[in-house]
Amino acid sequence: MQRIYLDNNSTTRPAAEVVNAMLPWLRDHHANPSSPHPSGEASADAVRAARSQVAALIGSQASEISFTSGASESISTAFASALSTADESRTKVIVSSVEHSAVKYNAERAAETGWEVVTIGVDEEGRLDRGALLSELDESCALVSLILANNETGVLTDLEGLGAACRAAGASLHVDAVQAPGKVDLDVAALACDFLSLSGHKFHGPAGIGVLFVRSGHPFRPLILGGPQESERRAGTENVAGIVGLGCACQIAKQQAANPELLSTIEGLRNALEQRLLAALGNSRANGAGAPRVPGTSNVYLGGSEAAFVLAMIGQAGVDASAGSACNATSTAPSPVLMAMGRDEAEASGCLRFSLSAHTTRDEIERAAETVIAAVEALGAL
């Protein structure tokens, strides 16, 4: 029996179209895009085409797209650029309490170098306290960084009007949109953001390639120095095969986000899984279910069972899931996101995250539910 993969928020299977698009650039074409000969020009053309595909996904100009090694680099670059180009009178950075570790640790580094870091809380469903953020947003703020779709709960942050408020205060806005492609419409003009980060392997593209959107005309200072690649925003020879694959994945994601029937199907499977688990497991709940969420993410409190033990048991039985962010998978500490939502340590250590994709089937959901329920019941009997 094939394994049931419900860990798509950690990484996704590259789409067949993505692999096919990449193969010629892995096998036959290897020229440096900066080289002046025809082979190099062909590589440069492929990069340009992919840049346009990314721009089409997020509603930007192609010139505003820079390719990176992944979202962690993109986020680090946004932080470094915003803070190094800010006026000396600006001393504040604002983040939320449910950010990905890439934002969290960049904020901590900023604090270590003298910046005042203000962390805005969320309610029990994971919804941002917009009032608290707006009250902190003033002319002393250099950067606001917010996650659009939470990687652990799927909860969507209400960003409406925040970009305009940041612009009015003179602060940069960075949006971590890593979990959004293919799930919601992305429009940098509507978000009014200055920076936005993406990572290919989160939406059926290749690993090791990411995107940083930088709004045209916004002050920018590169993190990685060297050659003049990426319009001098990120030095280093471009990963042509990865960029081509990312561009193809962006096309697929744009089509998927515009397909309400598909998104409704994924949401229905997510809801069916939650309903089965909540009906069978006493004192269980779906974290963030009272807030708007992306269709395929479910975070379930198992009613008192230790998530690590359940994960081990269902993994042996053929179901791949997680207890939170893959970046914190080796940590034994309870989820900071769930703690920020008011869960105590025992509750935050007793939740599983299931993340579906367009490839997930109803049979897989039914078998996964049965497997999780059996594991929790077996642990309870012990």
N, C-alpha and C positions, 0 to 999 in steps of 0.2 A: 504494500500500500504506500502510495506517495506521501511524502511529508506535507503537512498543512502549514503554509507560511503566512503567519499573521503578525509580522514584524516589519511592515513596510515603512513605518516612520523611521526605522533605523537605517534601512537601505532597501532599494527596490531592485527587482530583476530588470536588467537592461532589455528594452523592447527589441523585438526581432528587427524592426526597421532601423533602430539605432545601430545595432551590431552590423547590419548589412551596409549602412552608410559609412561606418568607420573602417570596414575591412580594406578598401582600396588604399586608405591612408596609413594603414598598418603594414600592408603587404607590398604595394606597388609604388606608392608615392611617398617619398621621404624627405623631400627638399625643404630647406629652411625658408619660411615665408619672407624673410628679409633678403634673400639672395636675388640678384637682378636677372638671372637667366630664366628661360621659359618654365622650367620645373618649379623654380621658386615662386614665380608669378602665379602658377596654378595653385600652389599651396596658399598663397596670399588671397587668391580669389575664393578659395574654400572657407577661409577664416572670415572674409567679408560677408559671404553668404550666410554663414552661421550667426554672425553678429546681427544681421538683419532679422533672422528668425527669433533671436532672443528679444530684440527690440519690439517685434510684433507681439510677443507674449505679454509684455508689461506696458505697452503703449508708449515707449520712449523713442528717441532718435537713436540710430545705430551708433552714432559718435559718442553717445553717453554710456555705452557698454564697454566694460573692461573684463577680460577673462583672468581668472585667478586659479589657484590650485583647489579651491573649495570654499565653503561658507566661512570656515574659521579664519582663513586669510582675508576674505572679504570684510568680515566684521572687524578684525584687527586693523585693517587698513582704514576703514571708516572712522574708527575711534582715533587712530593715530593722526589722521588727516584733520579731523574736526578739531581736535584739541591743540594741535600744533599751529593751526591757522587762526585760532580764535583770538580775539582782542584780549589784551592783558587784564581788562576789567572783568572779564568773564571767568568765573571760578567754580561753576556748578555743572554737574552731570546728573541727568535724571534717567533712571531705568525702572522697570517694574520688578516685583518680587517673584515673578514666574518666568524670568528670562532663561534662555538656554545658557549653558555654562560658557559658551564662547563670548557672550555679552557679559555675563556675571564676572568672569575673571578679568576681562578688559576693564570693567568698572573698578574692580578691586585694585588693579595696577594703577589706575588713575588716582584712586584714593591714596595709594602709597606715595605718589609723586606730588601730593598736595591738593588735589581736586576735592571739592566737597561732593560726595556722591549721595544723592537722595533717592531712596528706594520707595516707590509707590506701591501700596498694597492692593490686594484684590479681595472680593467677597468669597463666601463659601462655595460659590459656583465657578470661581476663577475669573470673574468680571472685574476689569480695571476700575479703580476709584478715580474716575475722570476729574471729579471736583478737586481731589487732593493734588492731582497732577497740575491742573490749571492754576491752582493757588501757588504752586512752587515755580511755575514758569514765568520768569521775569528776565530783566536785562542782564542778570548775572549768570544766566544759563548759557553754556556753550553747545551742549549736545543732549538730545533726548533719543534714547534707543528703546524701541518697543517691538515685541514679537507679534506677528500678525495672527498666526495659527499656532497654538501651543503644541509642542511636540509630544507632551505626555498626555494631555487631556483632549486635545483637539479644539479647545475653546478659542473662539475668534475674538480678538481684541477690537473693541469699537474705536476705530481711529478717525471717525468722521469729525472734521473740523480741527483736529489736533495739528495737522500739518500747517494749516493757516495760522493757528495760534502760535506755533513755533516760529513761523516766518515773521509774524508781527513782533515777536520778542527778540528776533535776531538770532535764534538758536537753530542749529542744524538738527534735522530729524533723520534718524536711521531706522529703517524698517527691516526686521528679520523676517523675510517671507519664505524661508526655506521649506516650510511644510504646506505652502499654499498652491503651488502650480498644479493644475489639473483638478483642483478642488473648488477654487473660487476664481472669479475674474480678478485680474491684476491690472491696475491702471495707476501709474506713478503720478499722472496729473491729478487724478481724484484723491490720491493719498497725499499729494503736495509734499512728498518727501525729497530729501536731498541725496540720500544714499538708500540703496536697497540691495540685499544680499540673497543669492540663490546658490544651490548646490545640485549638480547634475544627478547624483545617485539617489536623490530623494524623489525623483519623478521619472524613473525608468531611463535615465541617461547613465553615462559612465561615471565611475568614481574618479576622484582626483582632478575634477574640473568644476569651477564655480564661476560666479558672476558678481561683479560689483557695479551697480548703476550709480553714476555720479551725475547729478543734474548739471546741465550745461551752464557754464558761468559761475558755478559754485567754487569757492576757494578749495584747492586740493594740493596735497603734498603726498608723494608716493611713499609707500612703506619699503618696497624693494627697489633698490637702485642698481643700475648697470647700463644696459643698452636702452635704445629709444623705443622699444616695443610698446604696444598698447598706448600709442600717443604719449609716451613717456609717463604713463600712469602706473605701469607695472613692468619692470625689466625682466628679461629672460625669454629664451626662444619659446615660441608658442607651441602648445601641445595640439597639433593640428587634428589628429585623429579624435582626441577627446573633445575638441571644440566642435568638430563636425557632428559627433554624436550628441553633444549637448544641444546643438541647433535643431537636430531632428527631434529630440525629446521635447523641446519647446513647442514645436509644431503639434506634436501629439497632445501635449498638455493643454494647449489652446483649444484644440478640438474637443477634448474631454470636458473642460470647464464650460464649454458652450453646449453641452449635451445634457439637458436636465433629466432626460429619461435614464441615462447611465448613472448620473449622480444620485438620483432617487433610488435606483436599484442597489447601489453601494450602501446608501443610508438605511435602506430596508434590511439588508443583511446585517449591518451593525446593530440595528434595533432588535432584530430577531435573536442575535447572540445575547444581548443584554437581557432581554425578556426571559430567555431560558435560564440564564444564570441567576437572575434575581428571584425568579419563581422557585428555584431549587435550593438556593443557599440562604439560610436565615440570616437576617441582619446585614445583608449585602446592599450595595448601592452603586450607581454609576456616577462617578465623579464628573462634575461639570455638565450633567445632562439637563440642568435647568437653564443653561446659557446657549446661545448660538454656537454650533460646532461645525467643523468640517465633516463631510459625510462618513468617512471611514475609520475614525478613531474612537476607541472605547477604553475607558479606564475604570476598572471595576474593583470595588472593595469586596473581598471574598468572605467577609463576615467573621474574621478572626484567624484564619489560616495564614501562616507565614508564606509570603509570596515566593521566596527563594526555594522553599521545599516544593511548592506546587509547580513552579517552573521546571524544576529537575524532573518531577514525575511526568508532567505532560510532554516534556522534551523527549524522554525515553519512549513515550507512547506515540511520538510522531508529530507533535504540535509545536511550532516555533512561535513564541510570544516573548514579552519582556516585562520587566518590572518598572520601566521608566526609560529615561534617555540612555541610548547606547554609550554615550560619552561618560556616563556614571555607572556603567554596568558592573565594574569591578569593585565599586564602593559598597560597603555594608550599611552605610548611613541611610536613614529614611529619605524619601523623595523631598527635596526642598520645595518643589512646586506644590505638592500636596500639603506640606506643612504650612506653606503660605496661604493655603485655602482653609486653614483652621483645623486640619486633621492632626491628631496626636501622633506620637512616634509609632505606636503599635498599628494604628490605622494606616499611616503612610508607608509602613513596611508590609502591609497586607493587601496590596493592590496589584493587579496585573493590567498591562496595556496590550490591547489587541488592535492592530492597525491593518486595515484591509486595502485592497487595490481593485482595479477593474478586472483583474484576473480571478478574484476570489469567487467561489461558487457556493450555492446554498448547501450542497452536500458537505462541503468543507466546514461551513459554519455549524451544521448540525453535528458533525462528528467532533468538532472542536469543543462544542458545548458539552457533549457527553463525556469527553475526556477530562475536561476541567472539573465537572461535577463529580466524576468518579474519583479524581485525585483528592479533592477537598473532603469527600466523604471518607476516603481511606485514611487520610490524616486525622480526621475527627475520631475515627474508631481507635486510633492509637493513643 
